[in-house]
């Protein structure tokens, strides 16, 4: 008998069953935890269903990332496990389990980064739109208040001190406005030097107070630590609606215009008691707000 010939036994009338092929991902992995596809009472004892689901999970994540070649290989392995009755894997291979976990974490991190502003690390417009969409569909109960805050004379800050210092101003501004926000409230960069504060479940009067306190923190901040003659203030417009309303930014934007036209460094809001547009805090006594309101709401 040569080494090329398969060994046989006297009582073997049929070929011996081939060893079960090992199905693995075939490329480097790194340790991670959190795989959803774990053995359960409903799966078959040989673990084929668990392994197939793990390959399908890997294929889904890879396809979501646009890595179609690797996704195809995982999907092909999953189909093979379902169709090939001779395949008898004992469990989900550790290498595959690790890989799916890593891919899922990478996808979660990429999703998080896509919703963060790269300069200030706060939420960006994409996240803001998604959260406002959730609020509009009525899945969250209670009043909803949205504020738009704009840095006063920010172009002058950039022109006088340079864009690098202007970037530092925006980063500090986010920290100041994010302080002491109520539960579920958040700050998002709306664009340029404009930011949004979203305050779900907060009554209108409380929302105005939160925004006025944020404005005051910005005004009182020691900006001279960055540049000797630097002073930064913000103007804010606050729009609040009940749970039956549709929270949007248009009303807040119009009220922000009122705060700007009425002298800046102020919070403008519509009083829920009588519907009149007013300025919060010490700015409430300013003259000329009537003209600003007429220009912002010409049809009112």
ZADO-1210 file (C-alpha; in nm, 4 decimals, padded with zeros to 6 digits):
<atoms>
<atom x="00.0000" y="00.0000" z="00.0000" code="UNK" pos="1"/>
<atom x="00.1397" y="00.3374" z="-00.1002" code="UNK" pos="2"/>
<atom x="00.0910" y="00.6608" z="00.0874" code="UNK" pos="3"/>
<atom x="-00.1321" y="00.7814" z="-00.1949" code="UNK" pos="4"/>
<atom x="-00.3844" y="00.5037" z="-00.1307" code="UNK" pos="5"/>
<atom x="-00.6527" y="00.5542" z="00.1345" code="UNK" pos="6"/>
<atom x="-00.6486" y="00.3051" z="00.4223" code="UNK" pos="7"/>
<atom x="-00.9397" y="00.0580" z="00.4385" code="UNK" pos="8"/>
<atom x="-01.0669" y="-00.1907" z="00.6923" code="UNK" pos="9"/>
<atom x="-01.1975" y="-00.5325" z="00.6119" code="UNK" pos="10"/>
<atom x="-01.5529" y="-00.4628" z="00.7248" code="UNK" pos="11"/>
<atom x="-01.5868" y="-00.1242" z="00.5525" code="UNK" pos="12"/>
<atom x="-01.8273" y="-00.1642" z="00.2610" code="UNK" pos="13"/>
<atom x="-01.8752" y="00.2138" z="00.2127" code="UNK" pos="14"/>
<atom x="-01.6302" y="00.5038" z="00.2195" code="UNK" pos="15"/>
<atom x="-01.5736" y="00.6622" z="00.5592" code="UNK" pos="16"/>
<atom x="-01.7440" y="00.9963" z="00.6205" code="UNK" pos="17"/>
<atom x="-01.5236" y="01.2965" z="00.5431" code="UNK" pos="18"/>
<atom x="-01.4174" y="01.5123" z="00.8362" code="UNK" pos="19"/>
<atom x="-01.6361" y="01.8201" z="00.8858" code="UNK" pos="20"/>
<atom x="-01.4849" y="02.1223" z="00.7095" code="UNK" pos="21"/>
<atom x="-01.3819" y="02.4108" z="00.9301" code="UNK" pos="22"/>
<atom x="-01.5618" y="02.7327" z="00.8342" code="UNK" pos="23"/>
<atom x="-01.3749" y="03.0427" z="00.9513" code="UNK" pos="24"/>
<atom x="-01.3399" y="03.4011" z="00.8360" code="UNK" pos="25"/>
<atom x="-00.9824" y="03.3678" z="00.7090" code="UNK" pos="26"/>
<atom x="-00.8528" y="03.7145" z="00.7967" code="UNK" pos="27"/>
<atom x="-00.7084" y="03.8831" z="01.1098" code="UNK" pos="28"/>
<atom x="-00.9244" y="03.9549" z="01.4123" code="UNK" pos="29"/>
<atom x="-00.8827" y="04.1142" z="01.7532" code="UNK" pos="30"/>
<atom x="-01.0560" y="04.0361" z="02.0854" code="UNK" pos="31"/>
<atom x="-01.3944" y="04.1942" z="02.1527" code="UNK" pos="32"/>
<atom x="-01.7174" y="04.0963" z="02.3267" code="UNK" pos="33"/>
<atom x="-02.0936" y="04.1221" z="02.2670" code="UNK" pos="34"/>
<atom x="-02.1936" y="03.8713" z="01.9967" code="UNK" pos="35"/>
<atom x="-02.5702" y="03.8236" z="01.9848" code="UNK" pos="36"/>
<atom x="-02.5689" y="03.4847" z="01.8102" code="UNK" pos="37"/>
<atom x="-02.5195" y="03.2461" z="02.1013" code="UNK" pos="38"/>
<atom x="-02.6480" y="02.8896" z="02.1416" code="UNK" pos="39"/>
<atom x="-03.0092" y="02.8624" z="02.2550" code="UNK" pos="40"/>
<atom x="-03.2626" y="02.5908" z="02.3270" code="UNK" pos="41"/>
<atom x="-03.4186" y="02.6310" z="01.9807" code="UNK" pos="42"/>
<atom x="-03.1017" y="02.5577" z="01.7842" code="UNK" pos="43"/>
<atom x="-02.9975" y="02.2117" z="01.6683" code="UNK" pos="44"/>
<atom x="-02.7584" y="02.0140" z="01.8868" code="UNK" pos="45"/>
<atom x="-02.4782" y="02.0184" z="01.6299" code="UNK" pos="46"/>
<atom x="-02.4661" y="02.4002" z="01.6387" code="UNK" pos="47"/>
<atom x="-02.5160" y="02.4437" z="01.2610" code="UNK" pos="48"/>
<atom x="-02.7880" y="02.7068" z="01.3023" code="UNK" pos="49"/>
<atom x="-02.5788" y="02.9125" z="01.5446" code="UNK" pos="50"/>
<atom x="-02.2811" y="02.9111" z="01.3115" code="UNK" pos="51"/>
<atom x="-02.4913" y="03.0061" z="01.0105" code="UNK" pos="52"/>
<atom x="-02.6462" y="03.2987" z="01.1980" code="UNK" pos="53"/>
<atom x="-02.3023" y="03.4195" z="01.3008" code="UNK" pos="54"/>
<atom x="-02.1883" y="03.4185" z="00.9373" code="UNK" pos="55"/>
<atom x="-02.5070" y="03.6019" z="00.8350" code="UNK" pos="56"/>
<atom x="-02.4423" y="03.8655" z="01.1044" code="UNK" pos="57"/>
<atom x="-02.0873" y="03.9148" z="00.9781" code="UNK" pos="58"/>
<atom x="-02.2144" y="03.9440" z="00.6200" code="UNK" pos="59"/>
<atom x="-02.4717" y="04.2061" z="00.7221" code="UNK" pos="60"/>
<atom x="-02.2169" y="04.4244" z="00.9004" code="UNK" pos="61"/>
<atom x="-01.9623" y="04.3963" z="00.6182" code="UNK" pos="62"/>
<atom x="-02.2234" y="04.4777" z="00.3545" code="UNK" pos="63"/>
<atom x="-02.3283" y="04.7821" z="00.5582" code="UNK" pos="64"/>
<atom x="-01.9661" y="04.8968" z="00.5436" code="UNK" pos="65"/>
<atom x="-01.9496" y="04.8335" z="00.1674" code="UNK" pos="66"/>
<atom x="-01.7038" y="04.5435" z="00.1960" code="UNK" pos="67"/>
<atom x="-01.8951" y="04.3267" z="-00.0478" code="UNK" pos="68"/>
<atom x="-01.6197" y="04.0700" z="-00.1088" code="UNK" pos="69"/>
<atom x="-01.5902" y="03.9615" z="00.2541" code="UNK" pos="70"/>
<atom x="-01.9659" y="03.9878" z="00.3003" code="UNK" pos="71"/>
<atom x="-02.0136" y="03.7481" z="00.0094" code="UNK" pos="72"/>
<atom x="-01.7765" y="03.4922" z="00.1590" code="UNK" pos="73"/>
<atom x="-01.9615" y="03.4976" z="00.4911" code="UNK" pos="74"/>
<atom x="-02.2999" y="03.4696" z="00.3225" code="UNK" pos="75"/>
<atom x="-02.1734" y="03.1807" z="00.1099" code="UNK" pos="76"/>
<atom x="-02.0536" y="03.0034" z="00.4260" code="UNK" pos="77"/>
<atom x="-02.3950" y="03.0549" z="00.5878" code="UNK" pos="78"/>
<atom x="-02.5754" y="02.9071" z="00.2869" code="UNK" pos="79"/>
<atom x="-02.3359" y="02.6138" z="00.2819" code="UNK" pos="80"/>
<atom x="-02.4042" y="02.5397" z="00.6478" code="UNK" pos="81"/>
<atom x="-02.7789" y="02.5353" z="00.5872" code="UNK" pos="82"/>
<atom x="-02.7657" y="02.3168" z="00.2749" code="UNK" pos="83"/>
<atom x="-02.4762" y="02.0805" z="00.3449" code="UNK" pos="84"/>
<atom x="-02.6133" y="01.8033" z="00.5636" code="UNK" pos="85"/>
<atom x="-02.2644" y="01.6494" z="00.5903" code="UNK" pos="86"/>
<atom x="-02.1309" y="01.9592" z="00.7697" code="UNK" pos="87"/>
<atom x="-02.1298" y="01.8964" z="01.1409" code="UNK" pos="88"/>
<atom x="-01.9719" y="02.1959" z="01.3190" code="UNK" pos="89"/>
<atom x="-01.9619" y="02.1615" z="01.6961" code="UNK" pos="90"/>
<atom x="-02.0209" y="02.5324" z="01.7700" code="UNK" pos="91"/>
<atom x="-01.9646" y="02.8851" z="01.6428" code="UNK" pos="92"/>
<atom x="-01.5861" y="02.9114" z="01.5845" code="UNK" pos="93"/>
<atom x="-01.4200" y="03.1527" z="01.8254" code="UNK" pos="94"/>
<atom x="-01.2493" y="03.3352" z="01.5389" code="UNK" pos="95"/>
<atom x="-01.5853" y="03.4053" z="01.3745" code="UNK" pos="96"/>
<atom x="-01.7421" y="03.5105" z="01.7047" code="UNK" pos="97"/>
<atom x="-01.4574" y="03.7549" z="01.7670" code="UNK" pos="98"/>
<atom x="-01.4759" y="03.8957" z="01.4171" code="UNK" pos="99"/>
<atom x="-01.8492" y="03.9657" z="01.4281" code="UNK" pos="100"/>
<atom x="-01.8072" y="04.1431" z="01.7614" code="UNK" pos="101"/>
<atom x="-01.5270" y="04.3580" z="01.6230" code="UNK" pos="102"/>
<atom x="-01.7250" y="04.4499" z="01.3128" code="UNK" pos="103"/>
<atom x="-02.0301" y="04.5426" z="01.5160" code="UNK" pos="104"/>
<atom x="-01.8276" y="04.7652" z="01.7453" code="UNK" pos="105"/>
<atom x="-01.6628" y="04.9345" z="01.4477" code="UNK" pos="106"/>
<atom x="-02.0035" y="04.9994" z="01.2953" code="UNK" pos="107"/>
<atom x="-02.1336" y="05.1448" z="01.6232" code="UNK" pos="108"/>
<atom x="-01.8262" y="05.3694" z="01.6507" code="UNK" pos="109"/>
<atom x="-01.8633" y="05.4834" z="01.2900" code="UNK" pos="110"/>
<atom x="-02.2311" y="05.5618" z="01.3510" code="UNK" pos="111"/>
<atom x="-02.1392" y="05.7641" z="01.6595" code="UNK" pos="112"/>
<atom x="-01.8693" y="05.9573" z="01.4751" code="UNK" pos="113"/>
<atom x="-02.1025" y="06.0359" z="01.1859" code="UNK" pos="114"/>
<atom x="-02.3306" y="06.2144" z="01.4310" code="UNK" pos="115"/>
<atom x="-02.0587" y="06.4185" z="01.6035" code="UNK" pos="116"/>
<atom x="-01.9231" y="06.7564" z="01.4987" code="UNK" pos="117"/>
<atom x="-01.5513" y="06.7134" z="01.4294" code="UNK" pos="118"/>
<atom x="-01.4557" y="07.0562" z="01.5682" code="UNK" pos="119"/>
<atom x="-01.6530" y="07.0778" z="01.8920" code="UNK" pos="120"/>
<atom x="-01.7278" y="06.7063" z="01.9556" code="UNK" pos="121"/>
<atom x="-02.0921" y="06.7931" z="02.0235" code="UNK" pos="122"/>
<atom x="-02.3782" y="06.6454" z="01.8214" code="UNK" pos="123"/>
<atom x="-02.4084" y="06.7595" z="01.4598" code="UNK" pos="124"/>
<atom x="-02.6947" y="06.8542" z="01.2274" code="UNK" pos="125"/>
<atom x="-02.7491" y="06.4932" z="01.1232" code="UNK" pos="126"/>
<atom x="-02.8134" y="06.3819" z="01.4808" code="UNK" pos="127"/>
<atom x="-03.0270" y="06.6894" z="01.5445" code="UNK" pos="128"/>
<atom x="-03.2513" y="06.6095" z="01.2475" code="UNK" pos="129"/>
<atom x="-03.2853" y="06.2462" z="01.3573" code="UNK" pos="130"/>
<atom x="-03.3822" y="06.3391" z="01.7132" code="UNK" pos="131"/>
<atom x="-03.6281" y="06.6036" z="01.5961" code="UNK" pos="132"/>
<atom x="-03.7807" y="06.3417" z="01.3675" code="UNK" pos="133"/>
<atom x="-03.8303" y="06.1154" z="01.6692" code="UNK" pos="134"/>
<atom x="-03.9939" y="06.3998" z="01.8579" code="UNK" pos="135"/>
<atom x="-04.2231" y="06.4802" z="01.5654" code="UNK" pos="136"/>
<atom x="-04.3557" y="06.1251" z="01.5374" code="UNK" pos="137"/>
<atom x="-04.4971" y="06.1488" z="01.8895" code="UNK" pos="138"/>
<atom x="-04.2851" y="05.8717" z="02.0402" code="UNK" pos="139"/>
<atom x="-04.1844" y="06.1025" z="02.3255" code="UNK" pos="140"/>
<atom x="-04.4536" y="06.2533" z="02.5459" code="UNK" pos="141"/>
<atom x="-04.4691" y="06.5988" z="02.6996" code="UNK" pos="142"/>
<atom x="-04.3752" y="06.9460" z="02.5775" code="UNK" pos="143"/>
<atom x="-04.0788" y="07.0016" z="02.3494" code="UNK" pos="144"/>
<atom x="-03.8675" y="07.3152" z="02.3431" code="UNK" pos="145"/>
<atom x="-03.6040" y="07.3961" z="02.0821" code="UNK" pos="146"/>
<atom x="-03.3630" y="07.6905" z="02.0983" code="UNK" pos="147"/>
<atom x="-03.1239" y="07.8336" z="01.8423" code="UNK" pos="148"/>
<atom x="-02.8196" y="08.0221" z="01.9738" code="UNK" pos="149"/>
<atom x="-02.5932" y="08.2303" z="01.7523" code="UNK" pos="150"/>
<atom x="-02.2578" y="08.3827" z="01.8492" code="UNK" pos="151"/>
<atom x="-02.2784" y="08.7611" z="01.8257" code="UNK" pos="152"/>
<atom x="-02.0312" y="08.9225" z="01.5834" code="UNK" pos="153"/>
<atom x="-01.8415" y="08.5956" z="01.5349" code="UNK" pos="154"/>
<atom x="-01.6969" y="08.7108" z="01.2021" code="UNK" pos="155"/>
<atom x="-01.5284" y="08.9928" z="01.3887" code="UNK" pos="156"/>
<atom x="-01.3757" y="08.7408" z="01.6307" code="UNK" pos="157"/>
<atom x="-01.2256" y="08.5471" z="01.3394" code="UNK" pos="158"/>
<atom x="-01.1105" y="08.8584" z="01.1556" code="UNK" pos="159"/>
<atom x="-00.9469" y="09.0083" z="01.4660" code="UNK" pos="160"/>
<atom x="-00.7993" y="08.7031" z="01.6365" code="UNK" pos="161"/>
<atom x="-00.7791" y="08.4383" z="01.3651" code="UNK" pos="162"/>
<atom x="-00.9721" y="08.1197" z="01.2920" code="UNK" pos="163"/>
<atom x="-00.7747" y="07.9044" z="01.5360" code="UNK" pos="164"/>
<atom x="-00.8903" y="08.1232" z="01.8246" code="UNK" pos="165"/>
<atom x="-01.2410" y="08.1282" z="01.6776" code="UNK" pos="166"/>
<atom x="-01.2427" y="07.7476" z="01.6866" code="UNK" pos="167"/>
<atom x="-01.1439" y="07.7529" z="02.0536" code="UNK" pos="168"/>
<atom x="-01.4295" y="07.9952" z="02.1228" code="UNK" pos="169"/>
<atom x="-01.6773" y="07.7513" z="01.9678" code="UNK" pos="170"/>
<atom x="-01.5425" y="07.4611" z="02.1721" code="UNK" pos="171"/>
<atom x="-01.5717" y="07.6542" z="02.4987" code="UNK" pos="172"/>
<atom x="-01.9138" y="07.7777" z="02.3970" code="UNK" pos="173"/>
<atom x="-02.0395" y="07.4198" z="02.3628" code="UNK" pos="174"/>
<atom x="-01.9104" y="07.3356" z="02.7108" code="UNK" pos="175"/>
<atom x="-02.0839" y="07.6394" z="02.8595" code="UNK" pos="176"/>
<atom x="-02.4184" y="07.5797" z="02.6895" code="UNK" pos="177"/>
<atom x="-02.4141" y="07.2074" z="02.7718" code="UNK" pos="178"/>
<atom x="-02.3773" y="07.2690" z="03.1453" code="UNK" pos="179"/>
<atom x="-02.6791" y="07.1929" z="03.3632" code="UNK" pos="180"/>
<atom x="-02.9039" y="07.0822" z="03.0799" code="UNK" pos="181"/>
<atom x="-03.2088" y="06.8854" z="03.1962" code="UNK" pos="182"/>
<atom x="-03.2327" y="06.5108" z="03.1460" code="UNK" pos="183"/>
<atom x="-03.2550" y="06.4149" z="02.7753" code="UNK" pos="184"/>
<atom x="-03.1560" y="06.7688" z="02.6752" code="UNK" pos="185"/>
<atom x="-02.8638" y="06.8126" z="02.4377" code="UNK" pos="186"/>
<atom x="-02.6631" y="07.0662" z="02.2398" code="UNK" pos="187"/>
<atom x="-02.5963" y="07.0260" z="01.8677" code="UNK" pos="188"/>
<atom x="-02.4025" y="07.2330" z="01.6199" code="UNK" pos="189"/>
<atom x="-02.6575" y="07.3618" z="01.3707" code="UNK" pos="190"/>
<atom x="-02.4015" y="07.5139" z="01.1369" code="UNK" pos="191"/>
<atom x="-02.1151" y="07.7617" z="01.1511" code="UNK" pos="192"/>
<atom x="-02.1421" y="07.9553" z="01.4767" code="UNK" pos="193"/>
<atom x="-02.5048" y="07.8540" z="01.5362" code="UNK" pos="194"/>
<atom x="-02.6075" y="07.5887" z="01.7888" code="UNK" pos="195"/>
<atom x="-02.9325" y="07.4211" z="01.8869" code="UNK" pos="196"/>
<atom x="-03.0495" y="07.3274" z="02.2342" code="UNK" pos="197"/>
<atom x="-03.3195" y="07.0605" z="02.2388" code="UNK" pos="198"/>
<atom x="-03.5095" y="07.0271" z="02.5672" code="UNK" pos="199"/>
<atom x="-03.7663" y="06.7451" z="02.5617" code="UNK" pos="200"/>
<atom x="-04.0113" y="06.7239" z="02.8497" code="UNK" pos="201"/>
<atom x="-03.9353" y="07.0757" z="02.9709" code="UNK" pos="202"/>
<atom x="-04.2145" y="07.3269" z="03.0306" code="UNK" pos="203"/>
<atom x="-04.1854" y="07.6550" z="02.8326" code="UNK" pos="204"/>
<atom x="-04.1004" y="07.8717" z="03.1354" code="UNK" pos="205"/>
<atom x="-03.8290" y="07.6288" z="03.2444" code="UNK" pos="206"/>
<atom x="-03.6867" y="07.6153" z="02.8920" code="UNK" pos="207"/>
<atom x="-03.6574" y="07.9949" z="02.8839" code="UNK" pos="208"/>
<atom x="-03.4841" y="07.9864" z="03.2217" code="UNK" pos="209"/>
<atom x="-03.2368" y="07.7186" z="03.1039" code="UNK" pos="210"/>
<atom x="-03.1521" y="07.9223" z="02.7940" code="UNK" pos="211"/>
<atom x="-03.1195" y="08.2481" z="02.9879" code="UNK" pos="212"/>
<atom x="-02.8812" y="08.0791" z="03.2327" code="UNK" pos="213"/>
<atom x="-02.6759" y="07.9452" z="02.9416" code="UNK" pos="214"/>
<atom x="-02.6626" y="08.2929" z="02.7848" code="UNK" pos="215"/>
<atom x="-02.5500" y="08.4416" z="03.1173" code="UNK" pos="216"/>
<atom x="-02.2736" y="08.1797" z="03.1561" code="UNK" pos="217"/>
<atom x="-02.1378" y="08.2686" z="02.8134" code="UNK" pos="218"/>
<atom x="-02.1517" y="08.6412" z="02.8933" code="UNK" pos="219"/>
<atom x="-01.9770" y="08.5988" z="03.2313" code="UNK" pos="220"/>
<atom x="-01.7073" y="08.3606" z="03.1077" code="UNK" pos="221"/>
<atom x="-01.3484" y="08.4959" z="03.1390" code="UNK" pos="222"/>
<atom x="-01.2845" y="08.5158" z="02.7659" code="UNK" pos="223"/>
<atom x="-00.9825" y="08.7370" z="02.8332" code="UNK" pos="224"/>
<atom x="-00.7985" y="08.4163" z="02.9235" code="UNK" pos="225"/>
<atom x="-00.7953" y="08.3391" z="02.5509" code="UNK" pos="226"/>
<atom x="-00.7342" y="08.6929" z="02.4249" code="UNK" pos="227"/>
<atom x="-00.7009" y="09.0103" z="02.6301" code="UNK" pos="228"/>
<atom x="-00.9715" y="09.2121" z="02.4581" code="UNK" pos="229"/>
<atom x="-01.2041" y="08.9211" z="02.3705" code="UNK" pos="230"/>
<atom x="-01.5699" y="08.9202" z="02.4730" code="UNK" pos="231"/>
<atom x="-01.8233" y="08.6647" z="02.3499" code="UNK" pos="232"/>
<atom x="-02.2024" y="08.6750" z="02.3797" code="UNK" pos="233"/>
<atom x="-02.4872" y="08.4800" z="02.2207" code="UNK" pos="234"/>
<atom x="-02.8380" y="08.5598" z="02.1060" code="UNK" pos="235"/>
<atom x="-03.1036" y="08.2903" z="02.1513" code="UNK" pos="236"/>
<atom x="-03.4515" y="08.2187" z="02.0244" code="UNK" pos="237"/>
<atom x="-03.6672" y="07.9638" z="02.2114" code="UNK" pos="238"/>
<atom x="-03.9751" y="07.7950" z="02.0639" code="UNK" pos="239"/>
<atom x="-04.1850" y="07.5622" z="02.2803" code="UNK" pos="240"/>
<atom x="-04.4768" y="07.3452" z="02.1776" code="UNK" pos="241"/>
<atom x="-04.6940" y="07.0928" z="02.3547" code="UNK" pos="242"/>
<atom x="-04.6984" y="06.7206" z="02.2849" code="UNK" pos="243"/>
<atom x="-04.9570" y="06.7749" z="02.0083" code="UNK" pos="244"/>
<atom x="-04.7339" y="07.0248" z="01.8293" code="UNK" pos="245"/>
<atom x="-04.4653" y="06.9663" z="01.5707" code="UNK" pos="246"/>
<atom x="-04.1307" y="07.0835" z="01.7088" code="UNK" pos="247"/>
<atom x="-03.9355" y="07.2708" z="01.4470" code="UNK" pos="248"/>
<atom x="-03.6599" y="07.5235" z="01.4151" code="UNK" pos="249"/>
<atom x="-03.8411" y="07.7876" z="01.2083" code="UNK" pos="250"/>
<atom x="-04.0092" y="07.9523" z="01.5079" code="UNK" pos="251"/>
<atom x="-03.6860" y="07.9438" z="01.7082" code="UNK" pos="252"/>
<atom x="-03.5023" y="08.1003" z="01.4147" code="UNK" pos="253"/>
<atom x="-03.7543" y="08.3846" z="01.3906" code="UNK" pos="254"/>
<atom x="-03.7206" y="08.4490" z="01.7640" code="UNK" pos="255"/>
<atom x="-03.3419" y="08.4436" z="01.7325" code="UNK" pos="256"/>
<atom x="-03.3808" y="08.7207" z="01.4748" code="UNK" pos="257"/>
<atom x="-03.5809" y="08.9198" z="01.7313" code="UNK" pos="258"/>
<atom x="-03.3035" y="08.8795" z="01.9902" code="UNK" pos="259"/>
<atom x="-03.0470" y="08.9997" z="01.7347" code="UNK" pos="260"/>
<atom x="-03.2502" y="09.3001" z="01.6214" code="UNK" pos="261"/>
<atom x="-03.3313" y="09.3957" z="01.9805" code="UNK" pos="262"/>
<atom x="-02.9658" y="09.4429" z="02.0768" code="UNK" pos="263"/>
<atom x="-02.8126" y="09.0926" z="02.0903" code="UNK" pos="264"/>
<atom x="-02.6940" y="08.9064" z="02.4018" code="UNK" pos="265"/>
<atom x="-03.0539" y="08.8171" z="02.4799" code="UNK" pos="266"/>
<atom x="-03.3064" y="08.5304" z="02.4826" code="UNK" pos="267"/>
<atom x="-03.6284" y="08.5888" z="02.2899" code="UNK" pos="268"/>
<atom x="-03.9390" y="08.3785" z="02.3501" code="UNK" pos="269"/>
<atom x="-04.3144" y="08.3859" z="02.3016" code="UNK" pos="270"/>
<atom x="-04.4985" y="08.4125" z="02.6324" code="UNK" pos="271"/>
<atom x="-04.7367" y="08.1184" z="02.6686" code="UNK" pos="272"/>
<atom x="-04.9755" y="08.3276" z="02.8794" code="UNK" pos="273"/>
<atom x="-05.0609" y="08.5956" z="02.6223" code="UNK" pos="274"/>
<atom x="-04.8673" y="08.5025" z="02.3075" code="UNK" pos="275"/>
<atom x="-04.6499" y="08.8146" z="02.3204" code="UNK" pos="276"/>
<atom x="-04.2828" y="08.7958" z="02.2188" code="UNK" pos="277"/>
<atom x="-04.0529" y="08.9052" z="02.4988" code="UNK" pos="278"/>
<atom x="-03.6882" y="08.9061" z="02.6028" code="UNK" pos="279"/>
<atom x="-03.5824" y="08.7129" z="02.9124" code="UNK" pos="280"/>
<atom x="-03.3956" y="08.8447" z="03.2158" code="UNK" pos="281"/>
<atom x="-03.2427" y="09.1901" z="03.2282" code="UNK" pos="282"/>
<atom x="-03.2955" y="09.2368" z="02.8536" code="UNK" pos="283"/>
<atom x="-03.6701" y="09.2405" z="02.9098" code="UNK" pos="284"/>
<atom x="-03.6684" y="09.6183" z="02.9600" code="UNK" pos="285"/>
<atom x="-03.5071" y="09.7051" z="02.6278" code="UNK" pos="286"/>
<atom x="-03.6841" y="09.9398" z="02.3934" code="UNK" pos="287"/>
<atom x="-03.7354" y="09.8633" z="02.0303" code="UNK" pos="288"/>
<atom x="-03.8416" y="09.5025" z="02.0673" code="UNK" pos="289"/>
<atom x="-04.1761" y="09.5862" z="01.9054" code="UNK" pos="290"/>
<atom x="-04.0067" y="09.6834" z="01.5776" code="UNK" pos="291"/>
<atom x="-03.7953" y="09.3683" z="01.5851" code="UNK" pos="292"/>
<atom x="-04.1065" y="09.1533" z="01.6361" code="UNK" pos="293"/>
<atom x="-04.2911" y="09.3215" z="01.3476" code="UNK" pos="294"/>
<atom x="-03.9972" y="09.2513" z="01.1152" code="UNK" pos="295"/>
<atom x="-03.9652" y="08.8906" z="01.2293" code="UNK" pos="296"/>
<atom x="-04.3401" y="08.8207" z="01.2193" code="UNK" pos="297"/>
<atom x="-04.4827" y="09.0590" z="00.9542" code="UNK" pos="298"/>
<atom x="-04.8132" y="08.8717" z="00.9262" code="UNK" pos="299"/>
<atom x="-04.8759" y="08.8582" z="01.3012" code="UNK" pos="300"/>
</atoms>
